[in-house]
Amino acid sequence: MTEADRQSGDPSAAQGARDLLSDLFHQGELEELTFTTLGLIDGQEIERRLIEIASIGGTALEPTLEQPKRYATNRPALTKADYEGRMAIINMMEIAGLEIDNRHPLAVFGRLRGSDPERNAVMTLSHTDTVPNSDMYDGVLGVVGPIIAVEAMQEAGFKPSADIIIASLTGEESSRFNIALFGSKAIFHGLEDKDLGSRKDTDQSIREALGPGVDITTQPFIGPKGNAIAAPGFVIETHVEQGDILARMGIDIGVVESIATPHRYEVGIGNSPLTLDNTTYPYMKYFKLTVDGKADHSGTTPMGSQNRADGLVELANTLLPIIDSGIPALLVAIGKIEVEAEAINKVPGVTKAELRVGGNSEEELQELTEALENQIFTRNSQHRQHQTRFDDSPIALEEVDQGGQFFEPEAMRRRQKSALELVVAVNQEAENLANKNVVGTVGTFSTSAEGKLTLRLDIRGIDAPTRGQAIKEIKCRTKKLGTAAEINFGELLPGSGDPVELDDDLALKALDVIDQFEVGSAVSMFSAAGHDAQNAARAGLPTIMLFSPSRNNGLAHHPDAYSTPQDLEKVTRAAAALIIRLAA
């Protein structure tokens, strides 16, 4: 307002000045409320509630200095433990004063009403299901953190204009049904028949697990075509990084601008059934070969032995020289190969193989046993000589009293050789493109009662053409392997997709509030792992992700994964500041 306006007494100019003063007062009040809210968010309380949820279906572990209480979590989607975990979340939401919408079998929504019903809501989302033998941070942080943030907002006296909705989903992990993100796909897009038919081995399909609740999942629940909840104006997902970029850089918060998504395949080896082999020798021994790998997230763990301790790759590198040595399969037979707590989106950890060694004399048996021991000694020596993620002696050979199932030796050896060479091929082709952020993993390895092998592959990248190049090379190598054993490289599994770009404007707002409210240091980044946020973005909703650092070398999908209470506090404060900015 100019001096001339004051002297003229122009009423419109005077009103403009009053509006400006009102806006400035409102901004100052909002800033004060935001600072007060952030001060009420406590990382220790976030950790306490994460432990509470982790104990549901989880296994208590030996305490560490950082974690006097910790659990290996086990809440696969649509299991009893998953349901109990969601009930605990509902209880937290009710205590926080949120209205509960529990109509969808794959989601729970808690709503804090705003003063303007015409405004589009601000939604946070994440998941509470886990892979077997996992960590207590993955997914659940993005549900528990916003609940605590909303509690702090109300305690500080913040009254939003727009509704704030906290969505707690299940079905993000692919470990039970071999399809990831089906909970968020259901609520934003609706599930297709092929999605509902997804299953792992002999377990139930999603359709069977849902039972009468299946119908509501076939249509969007949220959005312009949603039959229950109007499209939110903004979507925010808070998550642990599941990698060590932030920790290595010393950065507190990652603002995610794009998400790399996987292409996943199921590869079958062997078309005809094999008969069991019960050959006996005057001298026989059975062994268990164990590789002590380190489970990790298949998307976020970079390629290379300095980053990965892939138990299945190391098992392949140990067994293939034995197979190729010329020792007859009848004398050294390989039985079941198994990955503990396997999942298509996990780097294999502990991996085992059953072995049978037979000879016509004690000397022959001893010679064959020494050949096995020498090969294991050679592999262990290589780990001692080079810096890898494995321990110094990760491979062990243990004699056992009785073996398992062994099939026709020569026919099964051809299949196992092809399968193990495919494991190595996936690892090598992904390593060749590691500088372009491609990762590739064979996460599961199973043997049927008829001797047919099934492997499941996960190939990821933030650039679709580069990822496609890796897949082309893997398929080419698979065709060559198929001359030795029948190999069926299947079609894309449900849950596969292309990289997703998140909202640039929302990313800038996130960086701005993190700076304005002195939450911590922040950096823009991409996510190598898939997340529920990508289904919101694909629905055309402005979407962003916020990452907290993962300690312990970025471990994820592993009980030893760890983020400090300070890490949890800062990323939750960042989300709270952004929610207040958007909902005010």
SULNORJO-V127630 format. One record per residue. N is the residue number from 0. RES is the residue in one letter. SS is DSSP state (H for helix, E for strand, - for the rest). NEAR is the number of other C-alpha atoms within 10 Angstrom. D_FIRST is the distance of its C-alpha to the first C-alpha in Angstrom with 1 decimal. Layout:
BEGIN
n = [N,N]
res = [RES,RES]
ss = [SS,SS]
near = [NEAR,NEAR]
d_first = [D_FIRST,D_FIRST]
END
This chain:
BEGIN
n = [0,1,2,3,4,5,6,7,8,9,10,11,12,13,14,15,16,17,18,19,20,21,22,23,24,25,26,27,28,29,30,31,32,33,34,35,36,37,38,39,40,41,42,43,44,45,46,47,48,49,50,51,52,53,54,55,56,57,58,59,60,61,62,63,64,65,66,67,68,69,70,71,72,73,74,75,76,77,78,79,80,81,82,83,84,85,86,87,88,89,90,91,92,93,94,95,96,97,98,99,100,101,102,103,104,105,106,107,108,109,110,111,112,113,114,115,116,117,118,119,120,121,122,123,124,125,126,127,128,129,130,131,132,133,134,135,136,137,138,139,140,141,142,143,144,145,146,147,148,149,150,151,152,153,154,155,156,157,158,159,160,161,162,163,164,165,166,167,168,169,170,171,172,173,174,175,176,177,178,179,180,181,182,183,184,185,186,187,188,189,190,191,192,193,194,195,196,197,198,199,200,201,202,203,204,205,206,207,208,209,210,211,212,213,214,215,216,217,218,219,220,221,222,223,224,225,226,227,228,229,230,231,232,233,234,235,236,237,238,239,240,241,242,243,244,245,246,247,248,249,250,251,252,253,254,255,256,257,258,259,260,261,262,263,264,265,266,267,268,269,270,271,272,273,274,275,276,277,278,279,280,281,282,283,284,285,286,287,288,289,290,291,292,293,294,295,296,297,298,299,300,301,302,303,304,305,306,307,308,309,310,311,312,313,314,315,316,317,318,319,320,321,322,323,324,325,326,327,328,329,330,331,332,333,334,335,336,337,338,339,340,341,342,343,344,345,346,347,348,349,350,351,352,353,354,355,356,357,358,359,360,361,362,363,364,365,366,367,368,369,370,371,372,373,374,375,376,377,378,379,380,381,382,383,384,385,386,387,388,389,390,391,392,393,394,395,396,397,398,399,400,401,402,403,404,405,406,407,408,409,410,411,412,413,414,415,416,417,418,419,420,421,422,423,424,425,426,427,428,429,430,431,432,433,434,435,436,437,438,439,440,441,442,443,444,445,446,447,448,449,450,451,452,453,454,455,456,457,458,459,460,461,462,463,464,465,466,467,468,469,470,471,472,473,474,475,476,477,478,479,480,481,482,483,484,485,486,487,488,489,490,491,492,493,494,495,496,497,498,499,500,501,502,503,504,505,506,507,508,509,510,511,512,513,514,515,516,517,518,519,520,521,522,523,524,525,526,527,528,529,530,531,532,533,534,535,536,537,538,539,540,541,542,543,544,545,546,547,548,549,550,551,552,553,554,555,556,557,558,559,560,561,562,563,564,565,566,567,568,569,570,571,572,573,574,575,576,577,578,579,580,581,582,583]
res = [M,T,E,A,D,R,Q,S,G,D,P,S,A,A,Q,G,A,R,D,L,L,S,D,L,F,H,Q,G,E,L,E,E,L,T,F,T,T,L,G,L,I,D,G,Q,E,I,E,R,R,L,I,E,I,A,S,I,G,G,T,A,L,E,P,T,L,E,Q,P,K,R,Y,A,T,N,R,P,A,L,T,K,A,D,Y,E,G,R,M,A,I,I,N,M,M,E,I,A,G,L,E,I,D,N,R,H,P,L,A,V,F,G,R,L,R,G,S,D,P,E,R,N,A,V,M,T,L,S,H,T,D,T,V,P,N,S,D,M,Y,D,G,V,L,G,V,V,G,P,I,I,A,V,E,A,M,Q,E,A,G,F,K,P,S,A,D,I,I,I,A,S,L,T,G,E,E,S,S,R,F,N,I,A,L,F,G,S,K,A,I,F,H,G,L,E,D,K,D,L,G,S,R,K,D,T,D,Q,S,I,R,E,A,L,G,P,G,V,D,I,T,T,Q,P,F,I,G,P,K,G,N,A,I,A,A,P,G,F,V,I,E,T,H,V,E,Q,G,D,I,L,A,R,M,G,I,D,I,G,V,V,E,S,I,A,T,P,H,R,Y,E,V,G,I,G,N,S,P,L,T,L,D,N,T,T,Y,P,Y,M,K,Y,F,K,L,T,V,D,G,K,A,D,H,S,G,T,T,P,M,G,S,Q,N,R,A,D,G,L,V,E,L,A,N,T,L,L,P,I,I,D,S,G,I,P,A,L,L,V,A,I,G,K,I,E,V,E,A,E,A,I,N,K,V,P,G,V,T,K,A,E,L,R,V,G,G,N,S,E,E,E,L,Q,E,L,T,E,A,L,E,N,Q,I,F,T,R,N,S,Q,H,R,Q,H,Q,T,R,F,D,D,S,P,I,A,L,E,E,V,D,Q,G,G,Q,F,F,E,P,E,A,M,R,R,R,Q,K,S,A,L,E,L,V,V,A,V,N,Q,E,A,E,N,L,A,N,K,N,V,V,G,T,V,G,T,F,S,T,S,A,E,G,K,L,T,L,R,L,D,I,R,G,I,D,A,P,T,R,G,Q,A,I,K,E,I,K,C,R,T,K,K,L,G,T,A,A,E,I,N,F,G,E,L,L,P,G,S,G,D,P,V,E,L,D,D,D,L,A,L,K,A,L,D,V,I,D,Q,F,E,V,G,S,A,V,S,M,F,S,A,A,G,H,D,A,Q,N,A,A,R,A,G,L,P,T,I,M,L,F,S,P,S,R,N,N,G,L,A,H,H,P,D,A,Y,S,T,P,Q,D,L,E,K,V,T,R,A,A,A,A,L,I,I,R,L,A,A]
ss = [-,-,H,H,H,H,H,H,-,-,H,H,H,H,H,H,H,H,H,H,H,H,H,H,H,H,H,H,H,H,H,H,H,H,H,H,H,H,H,-,-,-,H,H,H,H,H,H,H,H,H,H,H,H,-,-,-,-,E,E,-,-,-,-,-,-,-,-,-,-,E,E,E,-,-,-,-,-,-,H,H,H,H,H,H,H,H,H,H,H,H,H,H,H,H,-,-,-,E,E,E,-,-,-,-,-,E,E,E,E,E,E,-,-,-,-,-,-,-,-,-,E,E,E,E,E,E,-,-,-,-,-,-,E,-,-,-,-,-,-,H,H,H,H,H,H,H,H,H,H,H,H,H,H,H,H,-,-,-,-,-,-,-,E,E,E,E,E,E,-,-,-,-,-,-,-,-,-,-,-,-,H,H,H,H,H,H,H,-,-,-,-,H,H,H,H,-,-,-,-,-,-,-,-,-,H,H,H,H,H,H,H,H,H,H,H,H,H,-,-,-,E,-,-,-,-,-,-,E,-,-,-,-,E,E,E,E,E,E,E,-,-,-,-,H,H,H,H,H,-,-,-,E,E,E,E,E,E,E,-,E,E,E,E,E,E,E,E,E,-,-,-,-,-,-,E,-,-,-,-,-,-,E,E,E,E,E,E,E,E,E,E,-,E,-,E,E,-,-,-,-,-,-,-,-,-,-,-,E,-,H,H,H,H,H,H,H,H,H,H,H,H,H,-,-,-,-,-,-,-,-,E,E,E,E,E,E,E,E,-,-,-,-,-,-,E,E,-,-,E,E,E,E,E,E,E,E,E,E,-,-,H,H,H,H,H,H,H,H,H,H,H,H,H,H,H,H,H,H,H,H,H,H,H,H,-,-,-,-,-,-,-,-,-,E,E,E,E,E,E,-,-,-,-,-,-,E,-,H,H,H,H,H,H,H,H,H,H,H,H,H,H,H,H,H,H,H,H,H,H,H,H,-,H,H,H,-,-,E,E,E,E,E,E,E,E,E,-,-,-,-,-,E,E,E,E,E,E,E,E,E,-,-,H,H,H,H,H,H,H,H,H,H,H,H,H,H,H,H,H,H,-,-,-,-,-,E,E,E,E,E,E,-,-,-,-,-,-,-,E,E,-,-,H,H,H,H,H,H,H,H,H,H,H,H,H,-,-,-,-,-,E,E,E,E,E,E,-,-,-,-,-,H,H,H,H,H,H,-,-,-,-,E,E,E,E,E,E,-,-,-,-,-,-,-,-,-,-,-,-,-,-,-,-,H,H,H,H,H,H,H,H,H,H,H,H,H,H,H,H,H,H,H,-]
near = [12,7,7,9,13,12,8,9,10,12,11,10,15,14,12,12,13,12,12,13,12,12,12,12,12,13,13,12,13,17,17,14,21,25,18,17,24,23,13,17,24,20,20,14,16,23,23,13,20,22,19,17,26,26,20,20,19,22,15,13,14,10,11,10,6,11,15,9,16,24,26,21,29,24,27,24,28,19,15,13,20,22,20,16,23,24,15,16,22,21,14,17,26,15,11,18,16,22,15,17,15,14,13,18,19,26,23,22,22,25,21,21,17,18,12,13,11,10,14,19,27,24,24,29,27,29,30,30,29,28,25,23,21,26,26,32,30,26,26,27,26,30,24,26,30,30,27,23,27,26,19,22,24,16,13,18,12,19,18,22,19,24,24,26,24,29,23,26,28,29,28,27,29,25,25,27,26,24,25,25,23,30,27,31,28,25,27,27,23,20,21,15,10,11,23,21,15,22,20,15,13,6,12,15,18,25,19,15,17,16,10,10,14,17,12,18,24,17,18,22,25,21,20,14,14,16,13,14,16,14,22,22,18,22,25,25,28,31,28,27,29,31,27,20,18,22,19,13,10,12,16,20,29,27,25,25,21,22,24,26,27,31,22,27,21,19,20,19,22,22,14,10,12,17,15,14,13,10,12,12,14,10,15,16,19,19,20,20,23,21,27,23,25,21,29,27,25,30,29,26,24,22,25,18,16,12,15,23,27,30,27,29,26,23,25,18,16,22,20,16,12,16,18,10,10,8,13,14,19,18,19,23,23,26,23,21,19,19,23,16,19,24,27,28,31,30,33,33,23,23,25,23,18,23,25,24,23,23,20,13,13,12,11,15,21,17,13,17,18,12,15,20,13,12,15,19,15,11,18,19,13,13,18,14,9,12,13,16,17,24,15,16,16,20,24,16,18,11,13,13,7,11,16,11,15,21,22,17,21,13,16,23,22,20,23,26,19,24,25,22,19,23,26,20,21,25,21,19,20,28,20,14,18,16,11,14,20,28,31,33,29,32,26,24,25,18,16,11,13,14,25,19,22,19,21,23,23,26,26,32,29,24,17,17,11,16,25,16,15,24,21,13,14,21,16,11,16,21,14,12,19,18,11,14,20,18,22,16,17,12,11,14,21,22,20,19,17,18,20,21,18,24,20,15,12,21,20,15,16,26,20,15,21,24,14,13,16,13,20,16,14,23,14,15,18,19,25,27,21,26,23,25,27,28,22,28,19,16,18,15,20,20,28,29,31,25,31,30,28,25,23,14,17,25,24,31,26,23,21,23,23,25,23,16,16,16,21,29,25,24,30,32,30,27,27,26,27,22,27,25,16,19,21,16]
d_first = [0.0,3.8,6.9,8.3,6.2,7.2,10.6,11.2,10.9,9.9,11.1,10.1,6.4,7.4,9.8,7.8,6.3,10.0,11.4,10.0,11.4,14.4,15.0,14.9,17.3,19.4,19.7,20.7,23.2,24.6,25.1,27.0,29.0,29.9,31.1,33.1,34.6,35.8,37.3,39.5,41.0,44.4,46.5,49.7,49.0,48.4,51.7,53.5,52.6,53.5,56.9,57.3,56.9,59.0,61.9,62.2,64.9,64.6,67.2,66.7,67.0,68.0,65.2,63.6,61.9,58.4,59.4,61.7,61.5,61.4,62.7,63.8,62.1,63.9,62.1,62.7,61.0,62.5,64.9,65.5,63.7,60.7,60.6,60.9,58.0,55.8,56.9,55.8,52.4,52.1,53.0,50.2,47.7,48.9,48.6,45.0,44.4,44.1,45.4,48.4,49.3,52.7,53.9,54.2,57.2,55.4,52.1,50.7,47.0,45.2,41.9,39.2,37.4,33.6,31.6,30.9,34.2,32.6,31.5,34.0,35.6,35.6,39.2,41.2,44.8,47.9,51.6,54.2,57.4,59.1,61.9,65.1,65.3,61.6,58.8,56.6,53.2,53.4,51.3,51.3,48.6,46.2,47.1,47.6,44.5,42.0,43.9,43.4,39.7,39.1,41.0,38.7,35.5,36.9,38.0,34.6,33.1,31.3,31.2,30.8,29.3,31.9,35.6,37.1,40.6,43.2,46.0,49.3,51.6,55.3,57.1,55.1,58.1,61.0,63.8,65.3,65.0,64.5,61.1,57.8,54.5,56.1,54.2,50.8,52.4,53.6,50.3,48.2,50.9,54.1,57.4,60.0,63.8,64.4,61.8,63.5,66.9,66.0,68.3,69.7,73.5,75.1,72.0,70.4,68.1,64.6,65.7,68.6,66.5,63.9,66.6,65.4,61.7,61.9,60.7,57.1,56.8,57.5,54.2,50.6,49.4,45.7,43.5,43.2,47.0,47.3,49.3,47.8,44.4,41.4,40.2,37.9,34.6,35.6,38.9,39.4,42.8,43.5,46.9,49.0,49.4,53.2,53.5,53.0,50.3,47.6,50.2,51.5,48.1,47.1,44.0,42.9,41.5,42.1,39.7,42.0,41.1,44.5,47.8,51.3,53.6,57.4,60.1,63.0,66.6,69.8,72.8,76.3,79.4,82.8,83.7,87.1,88.0,89.9,92.7,92.8,94.9,97.2,99.1,100.9,102.3,104.9,102.1,98.5,95.3,91.9,88.7,85.0,82.8,79.3,76.3,73.8,70.6,67.1,65.2,61.6,59.0,60.3,56.9,55.3,58.3,58.7,62.1,64.6,67.1,64.8,62.3,64.5,67.7,68.6,71.8,72.9,72.5,74.5,77.1,77.5,77.9,80.6,82.5,82.5,84.7,87.2,87.2,87.6,90.3,93.2,94.0,95.1,92.8,95.8,96.1,92.4,90.6,86.9,86.1,82.8,79.6,76.8,73.2,72.4,69.3,68.7,65.7,64.6,61.3,63.0,64.7,68.2,69.1,72.7,74.9,78.7,81.7,85.2,88.1,91.8,94.3,98.0,101.0,104.8,105.4,103.9,103.5,101.6,99.3,98.6,98.0,95.4,93.7,93.5,91.9,89.1,88.7,88.6,85.9,83.8,84.5,83.4,80.0,79.4,80.3,77.7,75.0,76.2,76.1,72.6,69.3,68.5,66.8,70.3,72.2,75.2,77.7,75.9,79.0,81.9,85.2,86.8,90.1,90.1,93.0,92.4,90.5,88.4,88.8,90.0,90.4,92.7,92.1,92.0,89.9,87.4,87.3,86.2,83.4,82.3,82.5,80.2,77.8,77.6,77.2,74.3,72.7,73.1,71.9,68.6,68.0,68.9,67.0,63.8,64.4,64.8,61.2,59.8,57.6,55.8,55.2,58.1,59.9,63.1,65.1,68.2,67.3,70.3,74.0,76.4,80.1,81.4,84.7,86.1,85.0,82.0,79.1,75.4,72.6,68.8,66.5,62.8,61.3,57.6,55.1,51.5,52.6,54.7,56.9,57.8,58.7,60.7,62.6,63.7,64.8,66.8,68.6,69.4,70.8,72.9,74.4,75.0,77.1,79.3,79.8,80.7,84.1,85.2,83.9,82.4,78.6,76.2,72.6,70.9,67.8,64.3,64.0,61.3,58.2,58.2,55.2,53.0,50.3,46.9,43.4,40.8,37.0,35.2,31.7,33.0,34.7,31.5,29.8,32.9,32.9,29.2,29.8,33.0,31.2,28.2,30.5,33.2,35.8,38.0,38.8,38.7,40.0,40.1,43.7,46.0,48.4,52.1,52.9,52.2,49.9,48.9,45.4,46.9,47.9,44.4,43.1,45.9,44.7,41.4,39.4,36.8,39.0,39.0,41.6,41.3,44.4,45.8,48.3,52.0,54.3,58.1,57.8,55.6,58.3,57.5,59.7,61.9,62.4,61.6,58.0,55.6,52.0,51.1,49.2,46.4,46.3,46.1,43.4,41.1,41.3,40.9,37.8,36.4,37.2,35.6,32.3,32.3,33.2,30.5,27.8,29.4,30.1,27.0]
END
